[in-house]
Amino acid sequence: MIIDLCCGKGRFESQNEEIISIDIDRKVKPTIIADVRYLPLKANLKPRLCHASPPCKYLSIARVRFGYHEEGIAETLRLVATCFDAFKYLAAQTWTLENPKGLLRKFLPTDIEVVYVAHDLMHKATNFWSNNRALKRALIPQDIRQKILSVAIKTEP
């Protein structure tokens, strides 16, 4: 099972595995419409993967379009913390978190920078965090992200 938190438009799709996508925006058609701060899931589900793509509006380098917004930054950082709480609450075997290059890397240092084609920008540098060491060293293009994660999950003990 894969649980995709803050799934947005780029949620996981698979024919081989059950995927539970969660987002507050009904327009993106998640499996469950819910706020990640109030997960309607049981503890210790032990998904093989729990992935999170928290909102990046106030954290990415594109935030210049929206201006400096202290409340937006604070709320987004609370959502990021909630995603880490969810990884623990769900007892995910592997967890991953991605967010476009920006402020988040000041709080979660990383030397991994991935560039991929996104729906909103032609190219955007993205940071990627995981508890899987193999993934921490990988460069993961968006179009093959799911394939790489599937392989990495199968190799976990």
Secondary structure, DSSP 8 states (H G I E B T S, - for coil): -EEEET--TT----SSS-EEEEES-GGG--SEE--GGG--S-TT---SEEEE----TTTBGGGGGT---HHHHHHHHHHHHHHHHHHHHHT-SEEEEEEESBTHHHHS-----EEE--SSSS-EEEEEEES-HHHHT----GGGHHHHHHHHHHH--
